[in-house]
């Protein structure tokens, strides 16, 4: 089961607008992806409500995981996306 | 509701209400519909699987409709709609609602429960997430409406300038209005000093509150809203529309006068703007006012779980001061409690909050709130040039005794404020205005609260509006006593309550010796015009006549009888 660490690049944190951009990107991949902090239960990464509920702050580290063994590339892209400032545009 | 012209089928229906301000506008009506709740005893669906599909579909339809609205909106409204659309389109909430339907819960109840789960999670998280609860509930109301087959709550996106009507407008409702298309407000409930009226005054919109029957008028019907006359004409004939349009044009003409406020013989009276935010300050500073006579800082604190930080407050106060440049700004320290509850400053167990720990009294229980605020204002003062420091005036609300005034003055001066004052809103303070003025540099009368406490009448009870009337002789007596103390001691006494916005009252206040009038910027042109067309001696005669009257209607009539006829006609004072 592929896993990747990501750092939140949106300095203002993953609030509604950036969370919505991220979850839409996850949904577009068609892969079931989970997101969560280390040692805490992970949530569905395509749900904007679940992701907002994590209240992730800028600079925080999170773990992305997928059931699909072929999702390595997808996770890489999502890690890169999370690292950008999603509030910028 | 009274139907005008029962004998004349051609006459329009007339709905009566309490006018806020004097504006007039003719435009189609847009009715804000209330939300429907899930029925308390909703039965399980006959076909649970089909109902679950319908629930998922209803969420998708609401998401699509919101995205569509967002695409046609701009700015902050577009952002709010986009975020709300994302919530409606969220797979997790729809799936949770569908799961509950399959488990035997009624569809509308299942949606309500699923959303409430997220509401609880967001509320527990606090801060920014807690503020998103409104969006969650808005999605719930829209989905439930589709499932129940009733119209969606709220307003559709406005495509033409409209008069917005509702039972009452919650702050969330007004925040969601696309102000580019709102030209007037009418509510069935609410009072003349309530939230809707204050927003309308701030934005210069003609407004009518306590207007029964307005939400029964079909969407899209053209109405003529006449705040001065306190009425709405439904579907008025062409000649009435033309006459009202002429009046609206005359009012725009008044707004072109930019000279400083003064009587015909040159007695100066400062005309100032009431503001609540830095954005208000920018708008007001662009109009010909002598500054702000009331900056309501509590707006910065409303709807939050924790107080704004020292740095945040310093930034906001600084930007308001910069907006007004070399004009004065009277900052009022936090006025929370009673009708302005704050999560972190409201006493849960008060039976009579208007008589409780509110306004300056918070210093007894939460001294740090005032301490931080004064520190922020002191930091702003320290950053100003010596000459500009005198433009920052700071006053405390709800002061009742000279000892409280002295206490506040000591704290404010220690923080570096040079011009310190207090509000006179409690009869005790008006009766002892001389002793209070001995402690501070100025006072400002809050006539809404002064009338509330003098007449023992809740500001929010619209049905008691006649008692709250600022023309009540007892209220006028207290205003006169305060003004006299100011004249004797040579210190400024301002008025920053709603009565300052009444051009007839402006004449009385000028005659009493009040030195400044602060009001919504939209009300300034009429006050400027009225004062300029009378001498100080005439204003004094008008004030004497009002004080000598035996009741509120008689006081107003006595003042009106001495008012120049051109002022009565142009301002339609009756």
Interface residues (C-beta under 8 A of the other chain):
Chain A: X13 X15 X16 X17 X19 X20 X23 X24 X27 X44 X46 X47 X48 X49 X50 X52 X53 X55
Chain B: X79 X82 X83 X86 X87 X89 X90 X91 X92 X93 X118 X121 X122 X125 X127 X128 X129 X132 X135 X136
